[in-house]
Amino acid sequence: MSSKEEFLGHLLELRNRLLKIVVGIFVVMLALVPFANDIYQFLASPLLLALPDGGQMIATEVTTPFFVPLKVVMLAAFIISSPYTLYQIWAFIAPGLYANERHLVAPLVISSVFLFLCGMAFAYFLVFPVVFGFITSTAPDGVAVMTDIGKYLDFTISLFIAFSLAFETPVAVVLMVTAGMVSVVALKQARSYVIVGAFVIGAIITPPDIISQFMLAIPIWMLYEIGILVASVIEQKKHHQYEHQS
């Protein structure tokens, strides 16, 4: 097989995998559409519970009551179908990996999905009540807090992304050490800078209350330490294998 035919074969395989991913997300989305309003109600409950008696959310655009729950369904479908999506990605890249790379990639992919979902759960169950409680409690007298459902969705998605990416810190640390970009010793020496950076990120991304800032910064720091521990174990195993081979 010529290099051109091999390249076209890879493109065809990539197209088929991407098509299967899209179909998987679409199927899950169709199954969730009848429950769109219920799913949005679940997403909005942290704010609704924080609102004073009689408080409610509003829709300022004509099409917002239809499209916002639909966007939430798309987000839920993407999350639910993520194991199938990752399987398709794995099936595409696995033939080109060495055996030792396959043994490392699979745990990293699984742990990255797990940590991503943990970040979302942490934001929803712990951060959202604190953030919305703070926001509603600081409203001046005579000001009715009535958030637009579209803006609420944008705000929650931004926090979901921030905390989910923050929870990927151990995976990023392990990948950098495995790729030889940095050593475990250098990571330990950079600990103080990482701690300061974590609090700066927390101050920028989260609302202005100090509690939510700590709720982002502390997990980044702790997960960074976990990443160092895991990377140390991997580095020691590599060193032992090298000594055994030599």
C-alpha positions as CSV (number, residue, x, y, z in Angstrom):
1,M,0.0,0.0,0.0
2,S,1.4,3.4,-1.0
3,S,1.7,6.3,1.4
4,K,-1.1,8.1,-0.3
5,E,-3.4,5.2,0.0
6,E,-2.5,4.7,3.6
7,F,-3.1,8.4,4.3
8,L,-6.5,8.2,2.6
9,G,-7.3,5.2,4.6
10,H,-6.6,7.1,7.8
11,L,-8.8,9.9,6.7
12,L,-11.6,7.5,5.9
13,E,-11.2,5.9,9.3
14,L,-11.2,9.3,11.0
15,R,-14.4,10.3,9.2
16,N,-16.1,7.1,10.2
17,R,-15.1,7.5,13.8
18,L,-16.3,11.2,13.9
19,L,-19.6,10.2,12.3
20,K,-20.1,7.5,15.0
21,I,-19.3,10.1,17.7
22,V,-21.9,12.6,16.2
23,V,-24.5,9.8,15.9
24,G,-23.9,8.7,19.4
25,I,-24.4,12.2,20.8
26,F,-27.5,12.8,18.6
27,V,-29.1,9.5,19.7
28,V,-28.6,10.4,23.4
29,M,-29.9,13.9,22.7
30,L,-33.1,12.6,21.1
31,A,-33.7,10.4,24.1
32,L,-33.3,13.3,26.5
33,V,-35.4,15.9,24.6
34,P,-38.7,14.9,26.2
35,F,-37.1,15.7,29.6
36,A,-35.4,19.0,28.6
37,N,-37.4,21.1,31.0
38,D,-36.8,18.7,33.9
39,I,-33.0,18.7,33.1
40,Y,-32.9,22.4,33.1
41,Q,-34.9,22.6,36.3
42,F,-32.2,20.3,37.9
43,L,-29.5,22.6,36.6
44,A,-31.3,25.7,37.8
45,S,-32.2,24.4,41.3
46,P,-29.0,25.7,43.1
47,L,-30.0,29.3,42.1
48,L,-33.7,28.7,42.7
49,L,-33.1,27.5,46.2
50,A,-30.9,30.5,46.9
51,L,-33.5,33.0,45.7
52,P,-35.7,34.7,48.4
53,D,-39.4,33.7,48.7
54,G,-41.2,34.6,45.5
55,G,-38.0,34.9,43.5
56,Q,-37.9,33.4,40.0
57,M,-35.9,33.2,36.8
58,I,-37.0,35.0,33.6
59,A,-36.6,34.7,29.8
60,T,-35.9,38.0,28.1
61,E,-35.8,36.7,24.5
62,V,-38.8,35.2,22.6
63,T,-37.0,31.9,21.7
64,T,-35.1,31.5,25.0
65,P,-37.6,29.2,26.8
66,F,-37.2,26.8,23.9
67,F,-33.5,27.0,23.0
68,V,-32.0,27.1,26.5
69,P,-33.4,23.7,27.7
70,L,-32.3,22.4,24.3
71,K,-28.8,23.6,24.9
72,V,-28.8,21.9,28.3
73,V,-29.9,18.7,26.7
74,M,-27.0,18.9,24.2
75,L,-24.6,19.4,27.1
76,A,-26.1,16.4,29.0
77,A,-25.9,14.3,25.8
78,F,-22.3,15.2,25.3
79,I,-21.5,14.2,28.9
80,I,-23.5,10.9,28.9
81,S,-22.1,9.8,25.6
82,S,-18.5,10.7,26.5
83,P,-17.5,7.1,27.3
84,Y,-18.6,6.1,23.8
85,T,-16.8,9.1,22.3
86,L,-13.6,8.2,24.1
87,Y,-13.9,4.6,22.9
88,Q,-14.1,5.8,19.3
89,I,-11.0,8.1,19.8
90,W,-9.1,5.2,21.5
91,A,-10.0,2.8,18.6
92,F,-8.6,5.3,16.1
93,I,-5.3,6.0,17.8
94,A,-4.6,2.6,19.4
95,P,-3.2,0.9,16.3
96,G,-0.4,3.6,16.0
97,L,0.7,3.2,19.7
98,Y,3.4,1.0,21.2
99,A,2.4,-1.5,23.8
100,N,3.8,0.6,26.7
101,E,2.0,3.7,25.4
102,R,-1.3,1.8,25.2
103,H,-0.9,0.8,28.9
104,L,-0.4,4.4,29.9
105,V,-3.0,6.1,27.6
106,A,-5.9,4.0,28.7
107,P,-5.6,4.9,32.5
108,L,-5.0,8.5,31.6
109,V,-8.1,8.7,29.4
110,I,-10.3,7.0,32.0
111,S,-9.0,9.1,34.8
112,S,-9.4,12.3,32.8
113,V,-13.1,11.5,32.2
114,F,-13.5,10.7,35.8
115,L,-11.8,13.9,37.0
116,F,-13.8,16.0,34.5
117,L,-17.1,14.7,35.9
118,C,-15.8,15.1,39.4
119,G,-15.1,18.8,38.6
120,M,-18.6,19.3,37.3
121,A,-20.1,17.6,40.4
122,F,-17.9,19.6,42.7
123,A,-19.0,22.8,41.0
124,Y,-22.7,21.9,41.1
125,F,-23.1,20.4,44.6
126,L,-20.6,22.5,46.5
127,V,-19.7,25.7,44.6
128,F,-23.0,26.7,43.1
129,P,-24.8,26.9,46.5
130,V,-22.1,29.1,47.9
131,V,-21.8,31.4,44.9
132,F,-25.5,31.9,44.4
133,G,-26.1,32.3,48.2
134,F,-23.5,35.0,48.2
135,I,-24.9,36.8,45.1
136,T,-28.5,36.8,46.3
137,S,-27.5,37.9,49.8
138,T,-25.6,40.9,48.6
139,A,-28.5,42.3,46.5
140,P,-29.5,45.8,47.8
141,D,-32.9,46.3,49.4
142,G,-35.7,46.8,46.9
143,V,-33.8,44.9,44.2
144,A,-35.5,41.7,42.9
145,V,-33.0,39.1,41.8
146,M,-34.4,37.6,38.6
147,T,-31.7,36.1,36.4
148,D,-32.3,35.4,32.7
149,I,-32.2,31.7,32.0
150,G,-29.9,32.1,29.1
151,K,-27.3,34.1,31.1
152,Y,-27.6,31.6,33.9
153,L,-26.8,28.8,31.5
154,D,-23.7,30.7,30.2
155,F,-22.5,31.4,33.7
156,T,-22.9,27.8,34.9
157,I,-21.2,26.4,31.8
158,S,-18.2,28.7,32.4
159,L,-17.9,27.5,36.0
160,F,-18.3,23.9,34.9
161,I,-15.5,24.3,32.4
162,A,-13.3,26.1,34.9
163,F,-13.7,23.4,37.6
164,S,-13.5,20.5,35.2
165,L,-10.3,21.7,33.7
166,A,-8.9,22.5,37.2
167,F,-9.6,18.9,38.1
168,E,-7.5,17.7,35.1
169,T,-4.4,19.0,36.9
170,P,-3.0,15.5,37.8
171,V,-3.4,14.3,34.2
172,A,-1.5,17.3,32.9
173,V,1.2,16.8,35.4
174,V,1.6,13.1,34.6
175,L,1.6,13.8,30.8
176,M,4.3,16.5,31.2
177,V,6.5,14.1,33.2
178,T,5.9,11.2,30.9
179,A,6.7,13.3,27.8
180,G,10.0,14.4,29.4
181,M,8.9,18.1,29.4
182,V,9.6,18.5,33.1
183,S,10.9,16.4,36.0
184,V,9.3,15.6,39.3
185,V,12.1,17.5,41.0
186,A,11.2,20.6,39.0
187,L,7.5,20.2,39.8
188,K,8.3,20.1,43.5
189,Q,10.5,23.2,43.2
190,A,7.6,25.0,41.4
191,R,5.1,24.2,44.1
192,S,5.0,27.8,45.6
193,Y,4.4,29.3,42.1
194,V,1.6,26.9,41.4
195,I,-0.1,27.7,44.7
196,V,0.1,31.4,44.0
197,G,-1.1,30.8,40.4
198,A,-4.0,28.7,41.7
199,F,-5.3,31.5,43.9
200,V,-4.8,34.0,41.1
201,I,-6.9,31.8,38.8
202,G,-9.5,31.4,41.5
203,A,-9.7,35.2,41.9
204,I,-10.1,35.7,38.2
205,I,-12.6,32.9,37.3
206,T,-14.9,32.7,40.3
207,P,-17.2,35.4,41.7
208,P,-15.7,38.0,44.1
209,D,-16.4,36.1,47.3
210,I,-13.3,34.6,48.9
211,I,-15.0,31.3,49.7
212,S,-15.5,30.3,46.1
213,Q,-12.0,31.5,45.3
214,F,-10.6,29.1,47.9
215,M,-12.9,26.4,46.6
216,L,-11.2,26.5,43.2
217,A,-7.6,27.3,44.4
218,I,-7.4,24.6,47.1
219,P,-8.4,21.7,44.7
220,I,-5.9,22.8,42.1
221,W,-3.2,22.7,44.7
222,M,-4.2,19.4,46.1
223,L,-4.6,17.8,42.7
224,Y,-1.2,19.2,41.7
225,E,0.3,17.3,44.7
226,I,-1.6,14.1,43.6
227,G,-0.2,14.5,40.1
228,I,3.3,14.8,41.5
229,L,2.8,11.6,43.6
230,V,1.5,9.7,40.5
231,A,4.3,11.0,38.3
232,S,6.9,10.0,40.9
233,V,5.6,6.4,40.9
234,I,5.7,6.3,37.1
235,E,9.2,7.8,37.0
236,Q,10.4,5.2,39.5
237,K,8.9,2.4,37.5
238,K,10.7,3.7,34.4
239,H,14.0,3.9,36.2
240,H,13.6,0.3,37.5
241,Q,12.8,-1.0,34.0
242,Y,15.8,0.8,32.6
243,E,18.1,-0.7,35.3
244,H,16.6,-4.1,34.6
245,Q,17.2,-3.9,30.9
246,S,20.7,-2.6,31.3
